[in-house]
């Protein structure tokens, strides 16, 4: 047998060997590209459990809600992500309105709480609620005592000049948490008084962070006294043993419906739908506690962690998700905040 015949024989043998494994061996392995907005520990847990359940490889990127929305919008002509999981619902609703996400109705949908299903209907079923959490603030008890500061119980308490340099929140342009704060204040006090509140608060802010949960982590480290965040993020620091106190503001407060969306033009659409259904499963949602995530899960059969704030005990406003999740309103409020608040000296 000459050299060329040997080469041909080897190639045929290789093809025969591959064929013996069936069609799946000749196809590329299933993949998923996940954009994740909650805390990194929860993102990693979801990736591990999904791969364990399905065998699908996941490439995950963790960014805040505002950053993820901006990325999806920038990539819209050549989408690189498949699923956007978690983060506040307002930018998910905006993405739905702008046609950046796909319609999908999971068979798990009827098993969800009403508030999670409404998120779906409000978006034309281009997003769905996966958890809920109330806004608030937390303070470091040791720093409060050390600096002889009064105990804050209400939103307006944060305007006290004694708190100058002691308050931290995220930038609403990058953070869904902070945008929820801005929209909440406007809804509680009205737009004119609400923006006066934000100007007064600005005088006491020591830093606008990129991530929504960063302020309470800074408070836990002793780098700031007060952090404006979702209450479940405060509970995470309390459970870790830090001297942090949770505050539900006396005037009432807004809340988020953390959401999930399939990105329009997803390259791995089948894997995206599998993840979507997986993330709505009550057993998977109940696992959130393992990642010290204390949101209220959207599946009515899921068990919230015992440490999770009970929404029934919190004075929640009738947050207008449809209005404040719309593209026009979100852009308008952010532009106004940049012009009238962020530009001011501190």
Secondary structure, DSSP 8 states (H G I E B T S, - for coil): --HHHHHHHHHHHHHHHHHTT-HHHHS---EEEEEE-S-HHHHHHHHHHHHHHH--EEEEEE--HHHHHHHHHHTGGG---SEEE-S-HHHHHHHHHTT-EE----TTGGGB-HHHHHHHHHTTSS-EEEEEEEEEEEEEHHHHHHTT-----SGGGGG-GGGTT-EEEE-TTT-HHHHHHHHHHHHHH-HHHHHHHHHHHHHHEEEEESSTTHHHHHHHTTS-SEEEEEHHHHHHHHHTT--EEEE--TT-B-EEEEEEEEETT-TTHHHHHHHHHHHT-HHHHHGGGGGT---EESBTTS---TTS--GGGS-B----HHHHTSHHHHHHHHHHHIIIIITS--
